[in-house]
Amino acid sequence: MTDPQKILELKAINKSFKELVVLKNLNLEINSEEICCLLGPSGSGKTTLFKIAAGLEKADSGQIIKAPGNRFAYVFQAPRLLPWKTAEENLIFVQENYGLEKEGKLRKLLFELSGLIRFKNSYPHQLSGGMKQRLELIRAFAIKPDLIFLDEPFKSLDLKTKFNLRKLISLIQRESGISIFLITHDPEEAVMLADRIYVLAAETTGIKAEIKIEQKREQRKISDPKLYRKLEYLREIFTDLVSDLEYQTSELKNLF
Ligand SMILES: Nc1ncnc2c1ncn2[C@@H]1O[C@H](COP(=O)(O)OP(=O)(O)OP(=O)(O)O)[C@@H](O)[C@H]1O
């Protein structure tokens, strides 16, 4: 088997904000047709890394290597839908940048898959939070990118919506072959979705672990011992943080 083609490679990336070193000698790569999860505690530099990879923030040093001609799409934490355009017009608007506005069939399919077909003429303020997130997601797919950056797409969603959205990403990704680079705080989510997981740790300011998951995504069950071991390993990485927190909360008791 030939090596999968690299879509994006980061080499020896360094980034500081004044005296705060956020990323130090960081290396990672994303291959075509893979879902790559970036996992790490709050403040470990996930969004900073993301912005650097997406070219929205400048690294102090290091290399960002992209395959020429590749198209990237981004879904940020803060919603970026245009409030004066309907759901479908929001998709058309981004498609126009790439001459894809005539791809009505693709839009229809994306609206159907995401369960938003009845709402394609609604304005963003008429949609629920979860619906808006689905819309942002299909808008990213609508430009037929090679890679989509998703910054915590499941944040503050209820379990059912989260599960459905995860399934939607998984399905569209499988059929389209688009690569996905996704930030999450949730080890279980990473294990269920990713082909490759990078763990960022605050104290080392670099990649603490890289984990590959070979099982087919549709067949994964968290009870599968192989998967569960990987999940346990990921959870162990965060144990230090949790024990710190327990110490601090025990101090809190004396203050009440
Ligand atoms: N523009 C900036 N100026 C100064 N410091 C920054 C800036 N952006 C990020 N930082 C700092 O860099 C560190 C990493 O921030 P970043 O947002 O990348 O973390 P994160 O892992 O995405 O966190 P979270 O999971 O909470 O979103 C934090 O200490 C943050 O305060």
The ligand as an SDF file (V2000), in Angstrom:
LIG
                    3D

 31 33  0  0  0  0  0  0  0  0999 V2000
   -3.7470   36.4200   21.3130 N   0  0  0  0  0  0  0  0  0  0  0  0
   -3.2510   35.9820   22.4760 C   0  0  0  0  0  0  0  0  0  0  0  0
   -2.5130   36.7880   23.2570 N   0  0  0  0  0  0  0  0  0  0  0  0
   -1.9870   36.3510   24.4230 C   0  0  0  0  0  0  0  0  0  0  0  0
   -2.1330   35.0930   24.9030 N   0  0  0  0  0  0  0  0  0  0  0  0
   -2.8650   34.2460   24.1590 C   0  0  0  0  0  0  0  0  0  0  0  0
   -3.4600   34.6370   22.9230 C   0  0  0  0  0  0  0  0  0  0  0  0
   -4.1260   33.5650   22.4090 N   0  0  0  0  0  0  0  0  0  0  0  0
   -3.9610   32.5680   23.2950 C   0  0  0  0  0  0  0  0  0  0  0  0
   -3.1950   32.9600   24.3460 N   0  0  0  0  0  0  0  0  0  0  0  0
   -2.7930   32.1230   25.4850 C   0  0  0  0  0  0  0  0  0  0  0  0
   -2.2210   30.9320   24.9770 O   0  0  0  0  0  0  0  0  0  0  0  0
   -2.6160   29.8210   25.7630 C   0  0  0  0  0  0  0  0  0  0  0  0
   -3.2860   28.7810   24.8670 C   0  0  0  0  0  0  0  0  0  0  0  0
   -4.5220   29.3060   24.4250 O   0  0  0  0  0  0  0  0  0  0  0  0
   -5.4690   28.4770   23.4220 P   0  0  0  0  0  0  0  0  0  0  0  0
   -6.6950   29.2800   23.2020 O   0  0  0  0  0  0  0  0  0  0  0  0
   -4.6810   28.0870   22.2420 O   0  0  0  0  0  0  0  0  0  0  0  0
   -5.7730   27.1900   24.3280 O   0  0  0  0  0  0  0  0  0  0  0  0
   -6.8550   26.0220   24.1000 P   0  0  0  0  0  0  0  0  0  0  0  0
   -6.1480   24.7390   24.3570 O   0  0  0  0  0  0  0  0  0  0  0  0
   -7.5170   26.1930   22.7900 O   0  0  0  0  0  0  0  0  0  0  0  0
   -7.8650   26.3190   25.2940 O   0  0  0  0  0  0  0  0  0  0  0  0
   -9.4580   25.9990   25.4250 P   0  0  0  0  0  0  0  0  0  0  0  0
   -9.5800   24.4990   25.3980 O   0  0  0  0  0  0  0  0  0  0  0  0
   -9.8060   26.5580   26.7560 O   0  0  0  0  0  0  0  0  0  0  0  0
  -10.1620   26.6760   24.2740 O   0  0  0  0  0  0  0  0  0  0  0  0
   -3.5280   30.3470   26.8660 C   0  0  0  0  0  0  0  0  0  0  0  0
   -2.7520   30.5090   28.0400 O   0  0  0  0  0  0  0  0  0  0  0  0
   -3.9710   31.6980   26.3320 C   0  0  0  0  0  0  0  0  0  0  0  0
   -4.1890   32.6050   27.3840 O   0  0  0  0  0  0  0  0  0  0  0  0
  1  2  1  0
  2  3  1  0
  2  7  2  0
  3  4  2  0
  4  5  1  0
  5  6  2  0
  6  7  1  0
  6 10  1  0
  7  8  1  0
  8  9  2  0
  9 10  1  0
 10 11  1  0
 11 12  1  0
 11 30  1  0
 12 13  1  0
 13 14  1  0
 13 28  1  0
 14 15  1  0
 15 16  1  0
 16 17  2  0
 16 18  1  0
 16 19  1  0
 19 20  1  0
 20 21  2  0
 20 22  1  0
 20 23  1  0
 23 24  1  0
 24 25  2  0
 24 26  1  0
 24 27  1  0
 28 29  1  0
 28 30  1  0
 30 31  1  0
M  END
$$$$
